[in-house]
Amino acid sequence: MNTGLLWYDSRMVNDLNEKIASAVNYFVSKYDCLPEACYVNPVLLGEDEIYFDEKIKILPSSRVIPNHIWLEFPKK
Protein backbone atom coordinates (compact mmCIF):
# COMPACT_ATOMS: atom_id res chain seq x y z
CA MET A 1 0.00 0.00 0.00
CA ASN A 2 1.45 3.28 -1.12
CA THR A 3 0.05 6.81 -1.21
CA GLY A 4 -3.70 7.01 -1.55
CA LEU A 5 -7.06 8.07 -0.21
CA LEU A 6 -8.82 6.48 2.75
CA TRP A 7 -12.59 6.40 2.19
CA TYR A 8 -15.04 5.87 5.06
CA ASP A 9 -18.48 4.47 4.26
CA SER A 10 -20.79 4.06 7.23
CA ARG A 11 -23.87 3.19 5.17
CA MET A 12 -25.52 -0.10 6.05
CA VAL A 13 -25.32 -1.21 2.42
CA ASN A 14 -24.13 -4.79 2.06
CA ASP A 15 -23.17 -4.43 -1.60
CA LEU A 16 -19.39 -4.03 -1.77
CA ASN A 17 -19.57 -2.91 -5.41
CA GLU A 18 -21.82 -0.01 -4.45
CA LYS A 19 -19.44 1.10 -1.70
CA ILE A 20 -16.44 0.86 -4.01
CA ALA A 21 -18.28 2.72 -6.78
CA SER A 22 -18.93 5.65 -4.41
CA ALA A 23 -15.29 5.75 -3.36
CA VAL A 24 -13.98 5.49 -6.93
CA ASN A 25 -16.36 8.20 -8.17
CA TYR A 26 -15.12 10.56 -5.46
CA PHE A 27 -11.48 9.68 -6.18
CA VAL A 28 -11.90 10.33 -9.92
CA SER A 29 -13.74 13.63 -9.36
CA LYS A 30 -11.04 14.83 -6.95
CA TYR A 31 -7.87 13.60 -8.68
CA ASP A 32 -9.00 13.14 -12.31
CA CYS A 33 -7.55 9.61 -12.58
CA LEU A 34 -8.52 6.07 -11.67
CA PRO A 35 -6.94 4.49 -8.60
CA GLU A 36 -4.31 1.82 -9.21
CA ALA A 37 -5.77 -0.56 -6.64
CA CYS A 38 -8.37 -0.69 -3.91
CA TYR A 39 -7.88 -2.39 -0.54
CA VAL A 40 -10.67 -3.50 1.75
CA ASN A 41 -10.85 -5.47 4.98
CA PRO A 42 -10.78 -9.25 4.34
CA VAL A 43 -14.14 -9.57 6.13
CA LEU A 44 -15.74 -7.78 3.18
CA LEU A 45 -13.86 -9.61 0.47
CA GLY A 46 -12.42 -12.85 1.74
CA GLU A 47 -8.88 -13.73 0.73
CA ASP A 48 -9.34 -13.40 -3.03
CA GLU A 49 -8.60 -10.48 -5.28
CA ILE A 50 -11.26 -9.33 -7.70
CA TYR A 51 -11.60 -6.51 -10.19
CA PHE A 52 -13.96 -3.54 -10.10
CA ASP A 53 -15.14 -2.48 -13.53
CA GLU A 54 -12.37 -4.71 -15.00
CA LYS A 55 -9.82 -1.93 -14.35
CA ILE A 56 -9.23 -1.60 -10.62
CA LYS A 57 -7.82 -4.50 -8.63
CA ILE A 58 -9.62 -5.06 -5.31
CA LEU A 59 -7.39 -6.66 -2.70
CA PRO A 60 -7.91 -7.80 0.90
CA SER A 61 -5.79 -6.15 3.57
CA SER A 62 -6.06 -6.55 7.32
CA ARG A 63 -4.49 -3.07 7.61
CA VAL A 64 -7.78 -1.55 6.42
CA ILE A 65 -10.42 -1.47 9.14
CA PRO A 66 -14.05 -2.37 8.36
CA ASN A 67 -16.18 0.31 6.66
CA HIS A 68 -13.06 1.84 5.10
CA ILE A 69 -11.66 1.57 1.58
CA TRP A 70 -8.08 2.43 0.66
CA LEU A 71 -7.70 3.74 -2.90
CA GLU A 72 -4.12 3.78 -4.12
CA PHE A 73 -2.78 6.45 -6.47
CA PRO A 74 -1.44 5.19 -9.81
CA LYS A 75 2.30 4.68 -10.01
CA LYS A 76 4.09 7.25 -12.13
C-alpha positions as CSV (number, residue, x, y, z in Angstrom):
1,M,0.0,0.0,0.0
2,N,1.5,3.3,-1.1
3,T,0.1,6.8,-1.2
4,G,-3.7,7.0,-1.6
5,L,-7.1,8.1,-0.2
6,L,-8.8,6.5,2.7
7,W,-12.6,6.4,2.2
8,Y,-15.0,5.9,5.1
9,D,-18.5,4.5,4.3
10,S,-20.8,4.1,7.2
11,R,-23.9,3.2,5.2
12,M,-25.5,-0.1,6.1
13,V,-25.3,-1.2,2.4
14,N,-24.1,-4.8,2.1
15,D,-23.2,-4.4,-1.6
16,L,-19.4,-4.0,-1.8
17,N,-19.6,-2.9,-5.4
18,E,-21.8,0.0,-4.5
19,K,-19.4,1.1,-1.7
20,I,-16.4,0.9,-4.0
21,A,-18.3,2.7,-6.8
22,S,-18.9,5.6,-4.4
23,A,-15.3,5.8,-3.4
24,V,-14.0,5.5,-6.9
25,N,-16.4,8.2,-8.2
26,Y,-15.1,10.6,-5.5
27,F,-11.5,9.7,-6.2
28,V,-11.9,10.3,-9.9
29,S,-13.7,13.6,-9.4
30,K,-11.0,14.8,-7.0
31,Y,-7.9,13.6,-8.7
32,D,-9.0,13.1,-12.3
33,C,-7.6,9.6,-12.6
34,L,-8.5,6.1,-11.7
35,P,-6.9,4.5,-8.6
36,E,-4.3,1.8,-9.2
37,A,-5.8,-0.6,-6.6
38,C,-8.4,-0.7,-3.9
39,Y,-7.9,-2.4,-0.5
40,V,-10.7,-3.5,1.8
41,N,-10.9,-5.5,5.0
42,P,-10.8,-9.2,4.3
43,V,-14.1,-9.6,6.1
44,L,-15.7,-7.8,3.2
45,L,-13.9,-9.6,0.5
46,G,-12.4,-12.8,1.7
47,E,-8.9,-13.7,0.7
48,D,-9.3,-13.4,-3.0
49,E,-8.6,-10.5,-5.3
50,I,-11.3,-9.3,-7.7
51,Y,-11.6,-6.5,-10.2
52,F,-14.0,-3.5,-10.1
53,D,-15.1,-2.5,-13.5
54,E,-12.4,-4.7,-15.0
55,K,-9.8,-1.9,-14.4
56,I,-9.2,-1.6,-10.6
57,K,-7.8,-4.5,-8.6
58,I,-9.6,-5.1,-5.3
59,L,-7.4,-6.7,-2.7
60,P,-7.9,-7.8,0.9
61,S,-5.8,-6.2,3.6
62,S,-6.1,-6.6,7.3
63,R,-4.5,-3.1,7.6
64,V,-7.8,-1.6,6.4
65,I,-10.4,-1.5,9.1
66,P,-14.1,-2.4,8.4
67,N,-16.2,0.3,6.7
68,H,-13.1,1.8,5.1
69,I,-11.7,1.6,1.6
70,W,-8.1,2.4,0.7
71,L,-7.7,3.7,-2.9
72,E,-4.1,3.8,-4.1
73,F,-2.8,6.5,-6.5
74,P,-1.4,5.2,-9.8
75,K,2.3,4.7,-10.0
76,K,4.1,7.2,-12.1
